Amino acid sequence: MADDIAHIIQLAVAPVFLIAGIGALLTVLTNRLGRVVDRTRALEVELSIEQPTETHPRWAKELVLLDRRMAWINRAITLSTLAMLFVCLVIVTLFAGQLLSFNLSVIIAVLFILTMAALVTALGSFLWEIHVAAEMLRVRTDLLERMQVKRKTLF
């Protein structure tokens, strides 16, 4: 029995590292969300002082992009958390199968596939949020034209 438990602990080590990696991803995502929320609140204060469409039409567009970023980050956070939950269920199932002498390999495989699906989708959402953030970082074309600089694109 002790050898079996030691073997299960060895099997559970890899999923634990996956949990640590997802935790690091969640840290990045929550930090990005905090920055977006801070910028949104700052813009909302500015817009409450001035008329947004008359004096700063670009701010209205920025608020829309910030809202899109928040949605994509929230989606990535939810999916990453779900992936972490699935990893925890894999570990619990490993131990439960061993203690109860059941063959739960199919359930473990399905849970791991669900983990990877959630994680891949979370990373896709994160990638799209980065794309939306890059839209906000572009220098306005009218400023470049005034400075007589041509915009280079990578793609």
C-alpha positions in Angstrom: 0.0 0.0 0.0 2.8 2.4 0.9 4.5 1.7 -2.5 1.2 2.4 -4.3 0.8 5.7 -2.5 4.3 6.7 -3.3 3.7 5.9 -6.9 0.5 8.0 -7.0 2.4 10.9 -5.4 5.0 10.6 -8.2 2.2 10.7 -10.8 0.7 13.7 -9.0 3.9 15.8 -9.2 3.5 16.7 -12.9 -0.1 18.1 -12.4 1.2 20.1 -9.4 3.7 21.8 -11.6 0.9 22.5 -14.1 -1.0 24.1 -11.3 2.0 26.3 -10.5 2.2 27.4 -14.2 -1.4 28.2 -14.4 -1.1 30.2 -11.2 1.7 32.3 -12.8 -0.6 32.8 -15.8 -3.4 33.9 -13.5 -1.0 36.4 -11.8 -0.2 37.9 -15.2 -3.9 38.1 -16.2 -5.0 39.7 -13.0 -2.3 42.3 -13.2 -3.3 43.1 -16.7 -7.0 43.3 -15.6 -6.0 45.7 -12.8 -4.2 48.0 -15.2 -7.2 48.0 -17.6 -9.6 48.8 -14.7 -7.3 51.6 -13.5 -7.2 53.2 -17.0 -10.9 52.8 -17.4 -11.6 54.5 -14.0 -9.2 57.3 -14.9 -11.0 57.9 -18.3 -14.4 57.8 -16.6 -13.3 60.6 -14.3 -12.0 62.6 -17.2 -15.2 62.0 -19.2 -17.4 63.0 -16.2 -15.6 66.4 -16.2 -15.7 67.1 -19.9 -18.0 66.2 -22.8 -16.4 63.2 -24.4 -17.7 63.4 -27.9 -16.9 67.1 -28.3 -13.5 67.4 -26.7 -12.0 63.9 -26.8 -13.6 61.6 -29.3 -10.6 59.2 -29.1 -11.4 58.6 -25.4 -14.8 57.1 -26.3 -13.1 54.6 -28.7 -10.5 53.8 -26.0 -13.3 53.1 -23.5 -14.8 50.6 -26.0 -11.4 48.9 -26.4 -10.8 48.8 -22.7 -14.2 47.2 -22.2 -13.3 44.5 -24.9 -10.0 43.9 -23.1 -11.7 43.4 -19.8 -14.1 40.9 -21.3 -11.2 38.9 -22.9 -9.1 39.0 -19.8 -12.1 37.9 -17.7 -12.7 35.0 -20.1 -9.0 34.0 -19.9 -9.1 34.1 -16.1 -12.2 32.0 -15.9 -10.9 29.4 -18.3 -7.5 29.3 -16.5 -9.2 28.8 -13.2 -11.3 26.1 -14.7 -8.2 24.4 -16.0 -6.7 24.6 -12.5 -9.8 23.0 -11.1 -9.6 20.2 -13.6 -6.0 19.5 -12.7 -7.0 19.3 -9.0 -9.7 16.8 -10.0 -7.1 14.8 -11.9 -5.0 14.6 -8.7 -8.0 13.7 -6.5 -9.1 11.1 -9.0 -5.6 9.6 -9.0 -5.7 9.2 -5.3 -9.3 8.1 -5.1 -8.8 5.4 -7.7 -5.8 4.1 -5.8 -7.4 4.1 -2.4 -10.7 2.5 -3.7 -8.9 0.1 -6.0 -10.9 1.3 -9.0 -9.5 1.8 -12.5 -10.3 5.5 -13.2 -7.9 5.9 -16.0 -10.6 6.9 -18.5 -11.9 9.6 -16.1 -8.4 10.9 -15.5 -7.7 11.1 -19.2 -11.0 12.9 -19.9 -10.2 15.4 -17.0 -6.7 16.0 -18.4 -8.1 16.6 -21.9 -10.6 19.1 -20.4 -7.7 20.7 -18.6 -5.8 21.2 -21.8 -8.9 22.4 -23.7 -9.6 25.0 -21.1 -6.0 26.1 -21.0 -5.6 26.4 -24.7 -8.8 28.4 -24.9 -7.6 30.6 -22.0 -4.3 31.2 -23.8 -6.2 32.0 -27.0 -8.3 34.6 -25.1 -5.1 36.0 -23.6 -3.6 36.3 -27.1 -6.7 38.1 -28.4 -6.6 40.5 -25.5 -3.0 41.3 -26.4 -4.2 42.0 -30.0 -6.9 44.3 -28.7 -4.3 46.1 -26.5 -2.0 46.5 -29.4 -4.8 48.4 -31.3 -4.8 50.9 -28.5 -1.0 51.4 -28.6 -0.9 52.5 -32.2 0.2 56.1 -32.8 -2.6 58.1 -34.4 -2.2 58.4 -38.2 -2.8 62.2 -38.2 0.1 62.7 -35.8 2.4 60.7 -38.0 1.3 62.5 -41.1 2.0 65.8 -39.4 5.5 64.6 -38.5 5.8 63.1 -42.0 6.6 59.7 -40.8 5.4 56.5 -42.5 4.0 53.7 -40.5 5.6 50.3 -40.9 3.7 47.2 -40.4 5.1 43.8 -39.5 2.4 41.7 -41.2 
